[in-house]
């Protein structure tokens, strides 16, 4: 989803600075994005990585206008699941990748926006599971907790920094076809459920580019009077 959004952002005439854990994937992304992109291999759970990426951004372009925090993922393979089955490792891992990473990136961006003194915009990645649970097929309680927390955090940031013209919103996708969704995409029972739960456009799994219009809107001046909002891009999940 991050690469798809980056292509849309660059295609709209902007520049992007990427942070990615996998050096090879980052290299491929930068090659696809061309001269409008720079990047750093690092882990979003490490606060030094976000600080290093900000330094690289300022050296290249002199300012930071916006942050799109996409980093996160499932902790199912590490022990996330129903609360009675949680492992300590699953709890710690899932909190780190989905919540701690978001806190670090937002802190870095807010500090820079305030230093620059002319506002800025944050867009965080949530999930429809943060407020619309599904107990049979998507029962990972720590993941759900992190996405609910991301909503509360984003709205609190929006309230605090609105007088400084710093906006913060959050996007809440339904099931999107990414590597993290491989388990669901290969399971016929889950796909049958999704066809009813996400009924738009024939009842299909979402694609990364389904989010791009919302991302461009919330990062641009088109949404300059919008803050503290949760925008569901979920194929109808939250109303089905």
C-alpha positions in Angstrom: 0.0 0.0 0.0 2.9 2.3 0.7 4.4 1.8 -2.7 1.1 2.3 -4.5 0.5 5.5 -2.6 4.0 6.7 -3.3 3.5 6.3 -7.0 0.2 8.2 -6.8 1.9 11.0 -4.7 4.8 11.3 -7.1 2.4 11.2 -10.1 0.6 14.1 -8.6 3.7 16.2 -8.7 5.2 15.6 -5.2 8.3 14.1 -3.8 8.5 11.3 -1.3 11.0 10.0 1.3 10.6 6.3 2.0 11.5 4.2 5.1 11.6 0.5 4.5 12.9 -2.5 6.4 13.8 -4.6 3.4 16.8 -3.0 1.5 16.0 -4.9 -1.7 12.4 -3.9 -1.7 13.4 -0.3 -1.0 15.8 -0.3 -3.9 13.1 -1.6 -6.3 10.7 1.1 -5.1 13.2 3.9 -5.5 14.0 2.7 -9.0 10.3 2.7 -9.9 9.7 6.2 -8.4 12.7 7.9 -10.0 14.2 11.2 -9.1 11.2 12.3 -7.0 12.0 9.8 -4.3 14.7 9.2 -1.7 14.8 6.4 0.8 16.4 4.8 3.8 16.6 1.2 4.9 15.5 1.1 8.5 12.9 -0.2 11.0 10.1 2.1 11.9 10.1 0.6 15.4 13.5 2.2 15.9 13.1 5.9 16.6 16.6 6.5 15.2 15.3 5.5 11.8 12.5 8.1 11.6 15.0 10.8 12.8 17.5 9.7 10.2 14.9 9.8 7.4 13.8 13.3 8.5 17.4 14.4 8.3 17.8 13.0 4.8 14.5 14.7 3.8 15.7 18.1 5.1 19.1 17.8 3.4 17.4 17.0 0.1 14.4 19.4 0.1 14.7 21.7 3.1 11.3 21.0 4.6 8.7 18.4 5.6 5.1 18.9 4.4 3.4 15.6 5.3 3.7 12.2 6.8 1.9 9.1 5.7 2.4 6.3 8.2 1.8 2.9 6.6 4.2 0.7 8.6 2.5 -2.1 10.5 1.3 -5.7 10.1 -0.1 -8.8 11.5 1.3 -10.5 14.6 -0.7 -13.7 14.1 2.4 -15.8 13.4 4.0 -14.4 16.5 1.2 -15.2 18.9 -1.6 -12.6 18.3 -5.1 -14.0 18.3 -8.1 -14.2 20.7 -7.1 -12.7 24.1 -7.2 -16.0 25.9 -4.6 -17.4 23.5 -2.2 -14.4 23.3 1.5 -15.0 23.9 3.7 -12.4 25.5 5.8 -12.4 22.3 2.7 -11.8 20.2 1.6 -8.9 22.4 5.0 -7.2 22.3 5.6 -7.7 18.6 2.2 -6.5 17.5 2.2 -3.4 19.8 5.6 -2.5 18.5 5.0 -2.7 14.7 1.5 -1.2 14.8 1.5 1.3 17.6 5.1 2.1 18.8 6.2 2.7 15.2 3.3 5.1 14.7 4.1 7.1 17.8 7.7 7.5 16.8 6.9 8.7 13.2 4.2 11.1 14.4 6.4 12.5 17.1 9.2 13.2 14.6 6.8 14.8 12.1 5.0 17.0 14.7 8.3 18.3 16.1 9.4 19.3 12.6 6.1 20.9 11.7 6.2 23.0 14.8 9.8 24.0 14.2 8.9 25.1 10.6 6.0 27.0 11.9 3.6 26.7 8.9 1.6 23.6 9.7 1.7 20.2 8.1 -0.4 17.1 7.6 -0.4 13.6 9.1 -2.2 10.6 7.6 -2.1 7.4 9.7 -3.0 3.9 8.6 -5.8 2.3 10.6 -8.1 -0.6 9.9 -11.9 -1.1 9.8 -11.2 -3.7 12.5 -10.4 -0.9 14.9 -14.1 -0.3 15.2 -15.9 -3.0 13.3 -14.8 -6.4 14.7 -15.1 -9.8 13.0 -14.8 -12.6 15.5 -14.6 -15.6 13.1 -12.0 -14.9 10.5 -10.1 -11.9 11.8 -9.8 -12.4 15.5 -6.4 -10.9 16.4 -7.1 -8.9 19.5 -3.8 -7.0 19.9 -3.9 -5.9 16.2 -7.5 -4.7 16.8 -6.4 -2.9 19.9 -3.6 -1.1 18.1 -5.9 0.1 15.3 -8.5 1.3 17.8 -5.6 3.1 19.6 -4.4 4.6 16.4 -7.8 6.2 15.9 -7.9 7.7 19.4 -4.3 8.9 19.1 -4.8 10.5 15.7 -7.9 12.4 16.8 -6.2 13.5 20.0 -3.2 14.8 17.9 -5.7 16.6 15.6 -7.3 18.3 18.6 -4.1 19.4 20.2 -2.3 20.8 17.1 -5.2 22.3 15.0 -4.5 25.8 16.3 -1.0 25.4 14.7 -2.6 24.4 11.4 -1.3 20.8 11.8 -3.9 18.3 10.6 -4.1 14.6 11.4 -6.5 12.1 9.9 -6.6 8.3 9.6 -7.6 6.0 6.8 -9.4 2.7 7.7 -9.2 0.0 4.9 -11.1 -3.2 4.8 -9.3 -6.3 3.6 -6.8 -5.3 0.9 -4.7 -7.7 -1.1 -1.2 -7.3 0.3 1.4 -9.8 1.5 -0.1 -9.5 5.0 -3.5 -10.7 3.6 -2.1 -13.8 2.0 -3.8 -16.1 4.6 -7.2 -14.6 3.9 -6.7 -14.4 0.1 -5.9 -18.1 -0.2 -8.8 -19.2 2.0 -12.1 -19.9 0.1 -14.2 -19.5 3.2 -12.8 -16.2 4.1 -13.1 -15.0 0.5 -16.8 -16.0 0.5 -17.2 -14.0 3.7 -15.5 -11.0 2.1 -17.7 -11.1 -0.9 -20.6 -10.4 1.4 -18.8 -8.1 3.9 -17.3 -5.9 1.2 -20.1 -5.8 -1.3 -18.9 -3.0 -3.5 -17.7 -3.7 -7.1 -18.9 -7.3 -7.1 -17.8 -8.1 -3.6 -14.1 -8.3 -3.9 -10.9 -8.0 -1.9 -9.5 -4.4 -2.1 -6.5 -3.5 -4.1 -3.7 -1.1 -2.9 -4.7 1.5 -5.5 -8.2 1.6 -4.2 -6.8 3.7 -1.3 -4.9 6.2 -3.4 -7.6 8.7 -4.0 -8.3 9.0 -0.3 -4.6 9.3 0.4 -4.1 12.1 -2.1 -7.1 13.9 -0.8 -6.1 13.7 2.9 -2.5 14.7 2.2 -3.3 17.6 0.0 -4.7 21.1 0.3 -8.0 19.7 -1.0 -8.6 18.6 2.6 -7.2 21.7 4.2 -10.3 22.2 6.4 -10.4 18.5 7.5 -8.8 17.1 10.6 -9.5 14.4 13.2 -11.4 12.2 10.7 -11.5 8.5 10.1 -12.1 7.7 6.4 -13.2 4.2 5.7 -12.1 2.7 2.4 -13.5 -0.7 3.0 -15.8 -1.7 0.1 -18.8 -1.4 2.4 -17.5 -3.5 5.3 -18.5 -1.0 8.0 -22.1 -0.8 6.7 -22.8 -4.4 5.7 
